[in-house]
Amino acid sequence: MSPKKFDPSEKIYELLQFGEYGDVNPSICDSATFTFMQAKMMVDTFHGEAEGCFLYSRHWNPSNKYLADALAGMEGTESAWITASGMAAITCTILQLCNSNDHIVCSLTTYGGTFAFLYNYVKKFNIDVTFVDITKEDEVRKAIRPNTKLIYTESMTNPLLQISDIPLLAGIANEHGIKLVVDNTFTPMIVAPAMLGAHIVVYSMTKFINGKNDCVAGAICASKEFIDALSNVNDGTAMLLGPALDPLRSSSILKNLHTLHIRMKQHSKNAMYLAERFKEQGLRIIYPGLPNDHGHETLARIMNPEFGFGGILAIDMVTAERASAFMEKMELAGVGYLAVSLGYFKTLFSNSGKSTSSEVPEEIQREMGMSEGLVRFSVGLDNDIEHIWQKIKFCLEQV
Ligand SMILES: Cc1ncc(COP(=O)(O)O)c(C=O)c1O
């Protein structure tokens, strides 16, 4: 019998998290601070020597711990930490790993906020960043220097949907004794980066994990050693910069996490249907589920196939004007919303170059192959996607 494959949804379901009164949804811990019956216990907790005690909610909160345990189960990591945004997860991870004068190798196509942080912000710490085509092994290898501390990438990059070969990149990182940090925001459950060798997995939970577009949140999944270091009261980046998520939100995200596996399958199914239809129209389309897509072979090799190829696709409307006209018509026709972000139950679309990648200078957008007419779709959970396609087709014919 072959060994059972890793199922990211299984550990979430196996977790039995009892609330204070046996509530099936763990009680929300609505407190910033916690009492101690013995003063010594407080001192031990401050020094990280008392397991299971809570001190102050910027450090840890029981509601955040419930969600962190579920996410660590989903990723197969020892531990996790919950942040108030995806950017907080990314920036705390990077600042925890790097000192001034260090160097980072990063995928050129990354979410615009991450790009801006690495392109503009870390300069003040004298941290150098080399941006590479993450799908080119020799470019990654050549970029590594003696002071490189990490390789940073996204499993499926935003917005060009390149696929990172995580086992290959983890191998390169291990050869150099550095960390591979992977943002898995586009592909929760579809890709399990830590199981493929990534050292740290970061998320914007604002997107698919929560799936309701009612809050901004993030997570860092990693070894216990890394999470303990991040939350250390003396020098932990997360503890000292302080982006802790409100426990009320943690509790609602935890409930939404329990439907993530079903949602990912439906997002993927609908996106595959639309991708095939767009392709039939002869449009330039990026969707890693299509057999001739540049990322297809890699994603097919590393994915958990039952969750599909993901809910994001991009089409090239060539000019920004045509992209705008198309999106406005789709919104009026009820296809979804002209809005940034992704992973929502309704379809969202935006022109990447003018929105979520606008932090990337235009010459770099062209260098990475991003057309000014690129429209990124986050395909929703619609039951009747054929009907939605008819609306989209009608809008396409109008522009
Ligand atoms: C891939 C990716 N990572 C991180 C972020 C940032 O997340 P947040 O907006 O939750 O800070 C985004 C936001 O769009 C994203 O697309």
Ligand as a Chemical Component Dictionary entry (heavy atoms), coordinates in Angstrom:
data_LIG
# 
_chem_comp.id                   LIG 
_chem_comp.type                 NON-POLYMER 
_chem_comp.pdbx_formal_charge   0 
_chem_comp.three_letter_code    LIG 
# 
loop_
_chem_comp_atom.comp_id 
_chem_comp_atom.atom_id 
_chem_comp_atom.alt_atom_id 
_chem_comp_atom.type_symbol 
_chem_comp_atom.charge 
_chem_comp_atom.model_Cartn_x 
_chem_comp_atom.model_Cartn_y 
_chem_comp_atom.model_Cartn_z 
_chem_comp_atom.pdbx_ordinal 
LIG C1 C1 C 0 0.194  37.433 -2.914 1  
LIG C2 C2 C 0 -0.109 38.468 -1.883 2  
LIG N1 N1 N 0 0.608  38.499 -0.740 3  
LIG C3 C3 C 0 0.386  39.417 0.217  4  
LIG C4 C4 C 0 -0.585 40.383 0.075  5  
LIG C5 C5 C 0 -0.779 41.412 1.146  6  
LIG O1 O1 O 0 -1.800 41.039 1.991  7  
LIG P1 P1 P 0 -2.658 42.060 2.921  8  
LIG O2 O2 O 0 -3.389 42.950 1.989  9  
LIG O3 O3 O 0 -3.503 41.135 3.710  10 
LIG O4 O4 O 0 -1.675 42.807 3.760  11 
LIG C6 C6 C 0 -1.373 40.376 -1.078 12 
LIG C7 C7 C 0 -2.434 41.404 -1.243 13 
LIG O5 O5 O 0 -3.024 41.562 -2.282 14 
LIG C8 C8 C 0 -1.129 39.402 -2.091 15 
LIG O6 O6 O 0 -1.832 39.373 -3.235 16 
# 
loop_
_chem_comp_bond.comp_id 
_chem_comp_bond.atom_id_1 
_chem_comp_bond.atom_id_2 
_chem_comp_bond.value_order 
_chem_comp_bond.pdbx_ordinal 
LIG C1 C2 SING 1  
LIG C2 N1 SING 2  
LIG C2 C8 DOUB 3  
LIG N1 C3 DOUB 4  
LIG C3 C4 SING 5  
LIG C4 C5 SING 6  
LIG C4 C6 DOUB 7  
LIG C5 O1 SING 8  
LIG O1 P1 SING 9  
LIG P1 O2 DOUB 10 
LIG P1 O3 SING 11 
LIG P1 O4 SING 12 
LIG C6 C7 SING 13 
LIG C6 C8 SING 14 
LIG C7 O5 DOUB 15 
LIG C8 O6 SING 16 
# 
